[in-house]
């Protein structure tokens, strides 16, 4: 058993891991920058270590700082949370070289899935359905023209190393292809140091469906259903729910089996998410995230499992604590991401929190590191909380979300809470009739 786990992260996800460690009787170590000295994860951990100045590159992304903190405190494992170093294969290798345990997948699996072309080829070979497109990278504009003509317009050009919507450009026809191709390459080079791109068929009204998988690293794997994450702004998710309103039990079981079989065949270890575009009853692989997702609580809600606890268990070499037959959907769960941002332009809104009151009651969970008097630093992601609700069915979950939103109080800063109040008035949201373009169109129509 691990005696002490260092959490290489901050904010609500660091708190989430600290709580799991406490319930398992494992000591926790928080790391923090000077800007986070008064953060809640620092207060609640058993130990804390300052690892550098506010800049992420000099603190939360610093390999030497994280490894040194482990040596100072005697931690024997590192949980990366999400973001920062959670999908950095080089960091995982260094962790292993220092005889520490990385609570997550192997460096090899992170490398494979971190390159979108290699990931697509790997998944295709494992029987996972993929979007029609180029076989690997597209080296020049002439090749791009050939691929686009073969698969038909519209097409989307994506940077191989892209993410978060960067390095992605749409071409509706031949006259738009050259600009989209060259822009995607230049964005990929600027953001990721890699100008390689690939091309895929652009789907008109797909939903974003992701399948939660979990493996023990020894050939056993399960799936924990799907999450619908279609409500997005600039490719950033804002509202997630499980199960998906458009997915029935038969479809869930079918795609779930495909995904679980794929990760079992590569001896995948820990939590992972296989993301798809879903349109007209067909799934098309986008990418695999080799980490815990921000929206993992909705899966925990409908299956009654602790995914962080399970990550820690399998990292210690223990078998999964449940089988596929043990997993059945119970009710419906919804998560909304609350950001410190000022509407309507979603500009960051750091500052000092005044009064803070979290909602409560049956089926309500608030994952946040906020407290009254906390000063939100301007250096990091603007996510300050996740409100998760669970109900016997989708209508009850929506009603519970509406009630919880009416209870929450966050004073002193601007937040995105009003967005969710407005969305719950929309018939399409109440009926579940939306796709990945719905929110962008709604915001444009409402002047946001």
Number of C-alpha atoms within 10 A of each C-alpha: 13 17 13 21 26 30 29 28 27 26 23 23 24 28 24 18 23 27 19 18 22 14 10 14 13 17 18 27 28 26 27 27 20 13 17 20 15 13 21 20 29 23 13 17 22 15 15 20 20 18 22 19 15 18 15 14 12 15 22 24 20 19 17 14 18 26 20 14 20 25 13 10 16 14 21 18 24 25 24 26 27 19 19 16 19 24 24 17 19 14 20 25 15 16 20 14 10 12 10 18 19 25 26 27 25 20 19 14 19 22 17 18 20 22 16 24 24 17 21 23 16 16 22 15 11 16 12 20 19 19 19 17 19 21 14 16 19 20 12 13 14 10 12 21 15 13 22 23 13 13 16 17 19 19 26 22 28 29 31 27 20 23 17 10 13 18 28 23 23 21 19 15 14 15 9 14 23 17 15 21 27 18 18 27 23 19 20 24 18 13 15 16 11 16 23 22 29 24 28 23 20 20 16 11 15 21 25 24 29 28 23 24 27 26 27 27 23 15 15 20 26 23 26 24 26 25 26 27 23 27 22 18 18 11 15 12 19 21 22 26 29 31 27 23 15 15 18 10 10 9 13 17 16 10 19 22 17 15 25 23 21 22 26 20 15 16 19 26 27 27 26 23 23 22 22 24 22 23 17 8 9 14 21 19 21 21 22 23 20 27 21 22 16 17 22 19 28 23 25 17 24 24 19 14 16 14 18 22 16 22 24 25 20 22 22 16 13 14 16 18 12 11 12 12 7 8 16 12 15 16 17 25 31 28 25 22 21 21 22 24 20 16 16 13 10 16 14 19 19 22 16 16 18 16 13 16 14 19 17 14 10 9 17 21 19 18 18 20 20 21 17 14 14 18 19 21 16 14 11 14 12 20 17 19 20 22 22 26 30 28 22 13 13 22 13 17 23 20 15 22 27 16 16 21 18 12 12 16 13 18 15 16 17 20 23 19 21 13 15 17 14 9 15 15 11 12 11 13 15 15 11 15 12 19 21 23 18 18 19 16 13 13 14 9 9 9 9 12
